[in-house]
Amino acid sequence: MSEHPHPLPGWLQYSMECYIGRPPIWQFPEFAETPHLQFERLSFDNREVVLEMFENDVNPFVAKDFKSAAKLYEYVASQRICGPYSPKHGCADWIVRTRQKEPVGLLHVYDRSRETWALNHRRCCIGYVIAEPFRGAGLAHEAVRALQDYVFKQLDMLMVRKRQPNPARIRRAWAGGSMVPCCR
């Protein structure tokens, strides 16, 4: 992919300079395919797939970061530059594809933290967004199951805490339509 015209913001340039030569805190190995889906780590080379899926999506739960080339570039940069190095906000995303390579959505692992209580509560959060043509087809369920297996087996997470969704809270949180970068 050619050079992108969007410069990195100062905070990302500074972060990149700080991490040069340091080993990453977090490793995010590839994870297994499912009967219907494949997963590809989000990178600068494949970010346009995310833009194609969500650029014109009117769903308020799709972050504005996925609808603008400049914001998507910054989002991917924060994932790749800060995600592996942040002790409290480790993060990575994967593009979800059908076995026929058609893009379905995006999976997120974020807030991966080294903080523990008596070395027992390793934790992270997961999220997903599915492209409109695939909503309601059961692929989100399959993708999230694969991500849960990945988190517990590959990332060695121990604790699951389910919280009842509060639609009003979710609407307020997404009203701004922007996700917080993983390492600010």
N, C-alpha and C positions, 0 to 999 in steps of 0.2 A: 504494500500500500504506500502511496506517495506521502510526502511530508504534509502534515496537517497544518492549516493556517492559524489554528488557535494556539496562542502561547500559553504556557503553564502559568498559573497564578504564582505569586511570590512564595506563598506558604508551601506549595508543592515543590518548587525549585529548591527552597531551603531544606525541606525534608529529604529530597533526593541527594543533596550534597551531604547531609548528615549520615545517610545510610551507606554511602560508597565504601566498599571494602568490608562492611560488617556482614556477618552471616545472618540470614533471616531467623526470626524467632519461630515463625510458623511455616510449616510445609503443608501444601495442599495437593496431595497425590491425586492422580486420576481416579475416577470411580467407575464401577462396572455398569455396563448397559443393562437395561431391563428388557422384557419381552418385546416392548414396542418403542423404546426410547434410547437415545444416545446422549452423551453429555460432553460438551466441549468448553474448556476454560475460557472465559471472556478475556480478550486481549485487544491490543490496538489493531491487529490484522483482521479481526472478525467483528469489530464493534458496529460496523454498518448494518449487520444483520439485525441488531437490536433496534436501530433507527428504523429500518424497514418494517419491523413488526409493530412498533408503537408510535411512530411519528404522527399518525392521524387518529390514534385511538382516543376517544372522548371519555373513556372510563376514568372517573376521578381517582381511582386507586392505582393508576399507572403514573409513576413519578415523572415529573417534567424533565428530569435528567435523561430520560429515554426518548424524549420527543424533539430534542434539539441537538444538532451536530456538535456545537460548542460545549454544551453541558455534558453530553455523553463523553466527549473527549476528556473533559476534566474528571468525570466520574471514573472512567477506566484508568486514567492516570493515578487517581487517588487509590484505587484498588491495587494496582500493580506496584506503585511506589511505596505506599504506606501499609497496605494490608499485611504483608509478610513480616513487618518490623514493629508493629504497634503492640505493646504488651497487654493493653486493655481492649483494643478495638481491631484485632486481627480480622481480615475479611477476604472473601473471594466470591466470584460469581461464575456460573456455568450457563452456557446456552443449551437449552433443551431442544433436541431434534428428534423427529421420527426416524425410524430405521431407513427411510427413503431420503434422509438428510433435509427434510422440510423443517424449518424453525418453528417451534411451538411456544417457547417462552424462556424465562430466565429464572434460575435458582440462586439464592443468596445464602451465604454463611457470613454472619457479621457479629461484632462484639465478642469475638473469641478472646478470652481473658486468661491471663496467668494467675489472677487473684483467686485464691481458694480459701476455704474455711477448713482448717485441720486437714488440708490436702484431699478433701472429699468432694468438693463441689466444682469440678471443672465445668465450664459452661460456655455456651455460645447461643446465638439466636439464628433462626432460619426464616427465610421468606421466599416468596415466589410471585411471579407475574406471568400470566398466560395470554397469548395473543388471541384476539377476539374470535377468529374462526374455530379455535380449539376449546373454547370455554364450554363447560358442560359435557365434554366428551369423556371424562374420567382420566385424562392424561395428567392433570394436576395431581390427582391422588397417587398415581403411579410414580410421578416424578418426586413428590414429597416423601413417599415411602423409601425410594432409592436414596434420597438425601438423608433421611433419618438413619438408614443403615450405614451410610458413609460416615455420618457424624459420630455414631457410636462405635463403629469398628475401626475406621481409619484415623479419626481425630481423637479417639479415646475420651469422649464426653460421657459423663455419668448421670447427670440429673436432668429430668424432664419436669417442667412446671407448666401446666396448662392453666390458662386464665380464660375465663369466660369473655368472649368478645363484647365490647361495648360499642355499638355502631355509632353513637354520638361522639365518643372519644376518637374513634377511627376517622370519622368525617372531619373533625377538628384538626387532627394530626396531619391529614393529607390535604387540608384546604389550601395550604401553601403550595402543595404539589411538588415539593422538593425533598429529596432524601439528604440527610446530613452526611458529608464525606466521612470516611471511616477513621481518619487520623487527625482531625483538627483538635 
